[in-house]
Amino acid sequence: MTRLPPPPLSEILESVHVVSLPLATRFRGVDVREAALFEGPEGWAEFSPFVEYEPDEASAWLAAAIDFAYEPQPLPHRDRIGVNATMPAVEAARVPEILDRYDGCRTVKVKVAERGQTLADDLARVAAVREAMGPEGRVRVDANRGWNVDEAEHALHALAEFDLEYAEQPCATIDELAEIRARLRDWDIPIAADESVRRESDPLAVARAGAADLLVVKAQPLGGVRRVLDIVEHAGLPAVVSSALETSVGLAQGAHLAAALPGLRYDCGLATASLLAADVTSTPLVAANGSLPVARVTPDPDLLARHAASAERRDWWLARIRNCYAELV
């Protein structure tokens, strides 16, 4: 896919707002989510790679933001996106409280294999979700590469009683995914690849290795909507769209990606604004009757000001944009 040259760096930096948003529940080991937002001819976009990512990886996130701010997006196949609830690695007693944030969601993604927790913690959490959702609800688990192959086999056998829709990234490497998929062939637990798609130099390697039944794709880490559509088409696997814990501005790009995917079968992980205790708009993209609209989001100036990051953090993000921009030109 040919990418257009980026706009001048000065033009991007001129409209940048850096925000720091508290989380309602600790997630990915953090309590605050930082993001840089900027405006282009097509509207607002978000640049928010996680802070540990180096410029060679984070530059894809900037390319995605530039594409969303400056280019019309592919034509949609749908105007609303079915979404799942996301259950952090909380104690089982908190499950009902967190599910209450997700209006009408019929699917829940449950985080498992959290560092410092045990399989018993995972079983209790997933059991509580299944009880809350009833037999008709859909339950998927996400280990974020937290198990080796033997651990994954043991854990997924134990979790199978809860009728899993799929298991997301149970192991770290593509070879491990292929092995656990082979071991689970008779257990009817599909394997979804997330990090092995977006953090490998070749995102199609998963499909070639037979390492997954479906792909979890994210607009920012993979370089934007058009690039993701190209990856999914060449992989020949079904896909589900997920977020990277973005503000509603970033979630809007994910919704545009989900809208443009042909044959979308799965509820998407785009309702994560419910994990934030604050957002940049007074009408955040949260689930309503289990779905989100496909629409761009314009931040509220008052909220941008209220949640502005410190001068030190703003300078850090501006330097990061400069470094990532250098990777694109």
Salt bridges, closest charged atoms under 4 A:
ASP31 OD2 - ARG26 NH1 2.50
GLU34 OE1 - ARG313 NH2 2.75
GLU52 OE2 - ARG28 NH2 3.17
GLU57 OE2 - ARG199 NE 2.78
ASP67 OD1 - ARG226 NH2 2.92
GLU97 OE2 - ARG94 NH2 2.87
GLU97 OE2 - ARG101 NH2 3.21
ASP122 OD1 - ARG125 NH1 3.06
ASP142 OD2 - LYS109 NZ 3.62
ASP142 OD2 - LYS111 NZ 2.63
ASP150 OD1 - ARG183 NH1 2.73
GLU153 OE1 - ARG183 NH1 2.70
GLU165 OE1 - ARG140 NE 2.81
GLU168 OE1 - LYS109 NZ 3.51
GLU179 OE2 - ARG183 NH2 2.58
ASP194 OD1 - ARG198 NE 2.87
ASP194 OD2 - LYS218 NZ 3.33
GLU195 OE2 - ARG198 NH2 3.76
ASP202 OD2 - ARG208 NH2 2.04
ASP213 OD1 - ARG181 NH2 2.96
ASP230 OD1 - HIS234 ND1 3.27
ASP267 OD2 - ARG106 NE 2.88
